[in-house]
Amino acid sequence: MKHWKISYSVKRMGEIKEKDLILEAANIDDALAKAHKAVATMELPNSKAGDMFSIWDVGIMEDEVF
C-alpha cells in the first residue's frame, strides 16, 4: 500500500473551497476510486442542487513507487 495525496475542490451553496486528503491505496486507480467515495461521503452527504466536487490531482507520496 502506498500513500496518496488527493487535491479537490468542493462547491457548496456557490462557495468554492480547495482541500486535500491523504489515503492509502495499492495503485492510482484504487486511490482515485477511494478518494471519490471518501470526498462524496465527507463533503456532500446531504447535497443540494448545485453542490458538487471535483478531484483535480492525485499524487503518490512515496519515493519508491514500485
C-alpha positions in Angstrom: 0.0 0.0 0.0 1.2 3.5 -0.8 0.1 6.9 0.5 -1.6 9.2 -1.9 -2.4 12.9 -1.7 -5.7 13.9 -3.3 -6.4 17.5 -4.1 -10.0 18.5 -4.8 -12.5 21.4 -4.8 -15.9 21.5 -3.3 -18.7 23.9 -4.4 -21.4 24.3 -1.8 -24.0 27.0 -1.9 -22.0 28.8 -4.5 -18.8 28.9 -2.4 -15.7 27.0 -3.7 -13.1 25.6 -1.3 -9.9 23.7 -2.1 -9.0 20.8 0.1 -6.6 17.8 0.4 -6.9 14.3 1.6 -4.3 11.6 2.2 -5.2 8.0 1.9 -3.7 4.5 1.4 -4.1 2.6 -1.8 -2.3 0.0 -3.9 -2.3 2.0 -7.1 -3.5 5.2 -8.7 -6.8 3.7 -9.9 -7.6 2.4 -6.4 -6.6 5.8 -4.9 -8.9 7.7 -7.2 -11.8 5.3 -6.6 -11.3 5.6 -2.8 -11.0 9.3 -3.0 -14.2 9.7 -5.0 -16.1 7.7 -2.4 -14.5 9.5 0.6 -15.0 13.0 -0.7 -18.6 12.3 -1.6 -19.3 10.9 1.8 -17.4 13.5 3.8 -18.2 16.7 1.9 -21.6 16.2 0.4 -23.6 13.7 2.4 -26.8 15.7 2.0 -26.1 17.5 -1.2 -28.5 20.0 -2.7 -28.8 21.2 -6.3 -25.6 22.9 -7.4 -23.4 21.2 -4.7 -20.5 19.3 -6.4 -16.9 18.4 -6.1 -14.0 17.9 -8.5 -10.9 15.9 -7.9 -8.1 17.6 -9.7 -4.9 16.0 -8.6 -3.7 12.5 -7.4 -0.1 12.2 -6.4 1.9 9.4 -4.8 3.9 10.4 -1.7 6.5 7.6 -1.5 9.9 7.9 -3.0 9.8 4.2 -4.1 6.9 3.8 -6.4 7.3 0.0 -7.1 
